[in-house]
Amino acid sequence: MHIPNSLWLAIGFAGQLLFTSRFLVQWIASEKARRSVVPTAFWWLSLAGGATLLIYAVQRHDPVFAVGQVTGLIIYLRNLALIGRQEKQVQHT
């Protein structure tokens, strides 16, 4: 299946928008709390943006960009797993 270059560019920009929006979410949460906060949405946006950018990097045959995204995805998944574990512990207490 051939996907037009313009669609790949749209996918790349969508991934970048998702990835960048996490900073806006983090900034708003921190301003509301008057301290540095990293909300769960930050990690979900990181995961969605990173996965989209990984697809884009693979399509573009860019191994440097792809390896960077894979590394990030591991970290985002680990943080979401830790958050999930912590939420389960809170529910059981």
Residue frames relative to the residue before (quaternion, step in Angstrom):
aa qw qx qy qz dx dy dz
M 1.0000 0.0000 0.0000 0.0000 0.00 0.00 0.00
H 0.2462 -0.7698 0.5765 0.1199 3.54 -0.80 1.04
I 0.1361 -0.7683 0.6228 0.0577 3.54 -0.83 1.05
P 0.4773 -0.6965 0.4513 0.2888 3.60 -0.73 1.03
N 0.6274 -0.5639 0.4007 0.3574 3.52 -1.16 0.68
S 0.6354 0.5386 -0.3376 0.4385 3.60 1.00 -0.77
L 0.6345 0.5068 -0.3345 0.4782 3.62 1.08 -0.64
W 0.6333 0.5178 -0.3330 0.4690 3.59 1.01 -0.75
L 0.6291 0.5162 -0.3349 0.4750 3.57 1.03 -0.73
A 0.6371 0.5179 -0.3251 0.4692 3.60 0.99 -0.79
I 0.6374 0.5118 -0.3232 0.4768 3.60 1.01 -0.81
G 0.6542 0.5179 -0.3083 0.4568 3.58 0.93 -0.87
F 0.6846 0.4660 -0.2844 0.4829 3.58 0.92 -0.87
A 0.6149 0.5340 -0.3487 0.4638 3.61 1.06 -0.67
G 0.6458 0.5103 -0.3121 0.4744 3.57 0.98 -0.81
Q 0.6610 0.4973 -0.3055 0.4716 3.56 0.95 -0.85
L 0.6322 0.5242 -0.3293 0.4660 3.60 1.03 -0.74
L 0.6397 0.5053 -0.3205 0.4824 3.60 0.95 -0.84
F 0.6793 0.5091 -0.2856 0.4448 3.54 0.85 -1.02
T 0.6941 0.4700 -0.2709 0.4732 3.58 0.94 -0.88
S 0.6188 0.5763 -0.3494 0.4036 3.60 1.02 -0.73
R 0.5509 0.6156 -0.4022 0.3947 3.60 1.15 -0.44
F 0.6308 0.5314 -0.3391 0.4524 3.59 1.07 -0.65
L 0.6189 0.5292 -0.3339 0.4748 3.57 1.06 -0.71
V 0.6438 0.5151 -0.3106 0.4730 3.60 0.95 -0.90
Q 0.6735 0.4920 -0.2970 0.4650 3.59 0.91 -0.90
W 0.6483 0.5238 -0.3159 0.4534 3.57 0.94 -0.84
I 0.6658 0.4963 -0.3049 0.4662 3.61 0.87 -0.93
A 0.6557 0.5062 -0.3154 0.4630 3.60 0.93 -0.88
S 0.6631 0.5011 -0.3033 0.4661 3.59 0.97 -0.80
E 0.6474 0.5114 -0.3255 0.4620 3.58 0.95 -0.79
K 0.6481 0.5168 -0.3185 0.4598 3.60 0.97 -0.81
A 0.7353 0.4144 -0.2228 0.4878 3.57 0.97 -0.90
R 0.3216 -0.7638 0.4875 0.2748 3.59 1.26 -0.33
R 0.6930 0.3046 -0.2765 0.5921 3.56 1.18 0.78
S 0.6185 -0.5491 0.3963 0.3986 3.57 -1.21 0.33
V 0.0156 0.7949 -0.6015 0.0781 3.55 -0.72 1.14
V 0.1240 -0.7537 0.6387 0.0926 3.56 -1.08 0.75
P 0.1985 -0.8149 0.5345 0.1047 3.61 -0.14 1.26
T 0.6638 -0.5048 0.3772 0.4028 3.57 -1.25 0.45
A 0.5938 0.5801 -0.3633 0.4231 3.61 1.06 -0.72
F 0.5650 0.5940 -0.3819 0.4268 3.61 1.11 -0.61
W 0.7067 0.4593 -0.2620 0.4700 3.57 0.88 -0.99
W 0.6356 0.5155 -0.3345 0.4674 3.62 1.04 -0.69
L 0.6543 0.4876 -0.3077 0.4894 3.59 1.01 -0.80
S 0.6077 0.5431 -0.3429 0.4671 3.57 1.09 -0.72
L 0.6669 0.5047 -0.2916 0.4643 3.56 0.93 -0.94
A 0.6837 0.4809 -0.2879 0.4674 3.60 0.84 -0.97
G 0.6851 0.4758 -0.2849 0.4723 3.58 0.88 -0.91
G 0.6610 0.5136 -0.3032 0.4554 3.57 0.96 -0.88
A 0.6552 0.5048 -0.3110 0.4683 3.59 0.98 -0.84
T 0.6553 0.5036 -0.3087 0.4708 3.57 0.97 -0.85
L 0.6750 0.4797 -0.2918 0.4787 3.58 0.96 -0.84
L 0.5975 0.5447 -0.3643 0.4621 3.61 1.12 -0.58
I 0.6302 0.5191 -0.3281 0.4750 3.59 0.95 -0.85
Y 0.6554 0.5100 -0.3018 0.4684 3.56 0.95 -0.90
A 0.6698 0.5056 -0.3003 0.4534 3.61 0.90 -0.92
V 0.6436 0.5083 -0.3234 0.4721 3.59 0.99 -0.81
Q 0.6504 0.5170 -0.3149 0.4587 3.58 0.95 -0.87
R 0.7055 0.4460 -0.2464 0.4926 3.57 1.08 -0.77
H 0.3769 -0.7441 0.4665 0.2943 3.60 1.33 -0.05
D 0.4049 0.6951 -0.4793 0.3509 3.56 0.96 0.93
P 0.2205 -0.8269 0.5018 0.1255 3.62 0.03 1.26
V 0.6151 0.5462 -0.3631 0.4376 3.61 1.02 -0.66
F 0.6736 0.4831 -0.2760 0.4866 3.58 0.88 -0.96
A 0.6550 0.5223 -0.3090 0.4502 3.60 0.96 -0.88
V 0.6649 0.4937 -0.3099 0.4670 3.61 0.87 -0.90
G 0.6308 0.5322 -0.3283 0.4594 3.59 1.01 -0.76
Q 0.6799 0.4781 -0.2957 0.4709 3.59 0.95 -0.81
V 0.6254 0.5297 -0.3447 0.4577 3.61 0.98 -0.76
T 0.6372 0.5252 -0.3218 0.4632 3.57 0.95 -0.86
G 0.6634 0.4974 -0.2983 0.4728 3.57 0.91 -0.87
L 0.6405 0.5383 -0.3358 0.4327 3.61 0.92 -0.86
I 0.6162 0.5368 -0.3448 0.4619 3.59 1.03 -0.75
I 0.6721 0.4931 -0.2930 0.4683 3.58 0.90 -0.91
Y 0.6619 0.5028 -0.3173 0.4565 3.62 0.90 -0.86
L 0.6550 0.5040 -0.3113 0.4692 3.58 0.95 -0.85
R 0.6443 0.5171 -0.3238 0.4611 3.58 0.98 -0.81
N 0.6566 0.4980 -0.3191 0.4680 3.60 0.91 -0.80
L 0.6502 0.4956 -0.3227 0.4769 3.61 0.98 -0.75
A 0.6244 0.5227 -0.3386 0.4715 3.61 1.05 -0.70
L 0.6538 0.5046 -0.3119 0.4698 3.60 0.96 -0.84
I 0.6382 0.5103 -0.3238 0.4770 3.59 1.00 -0.79
G 0.6509 0.5172 -0.3131 0.4591 3.60 0.95 -0.85
R 0.6462 0.5114 -0.3110 0.4734 3.58 0.98 -0.84
Q 0.6569 0.5099 -0.3074 0.4627 3.57 0.94 -0.88
E 0.6514 0.5104 -0.3164 0.4639 3.62 0.96 -0.83
K 0.6347 0.5165 -0.3333 0.4682 3.62 1.02 -0.72
Q 0.6409 0.5241 -0.3211 0.4599 3.59 1.00 -0.83
V 0.6490 0.5113 -0.3131 0.4683 3.59 0.99 -0.84
Q 0.6537 0.5234 -0.3098 0.4503 3.60 1.00 -0.79
H 0.7164 0.4513 -0.2466 0.4714 3.58 1.09 -0.69
T 0.6478 0.5024 -0.3383 0.4620 3.59 1.23 0.03
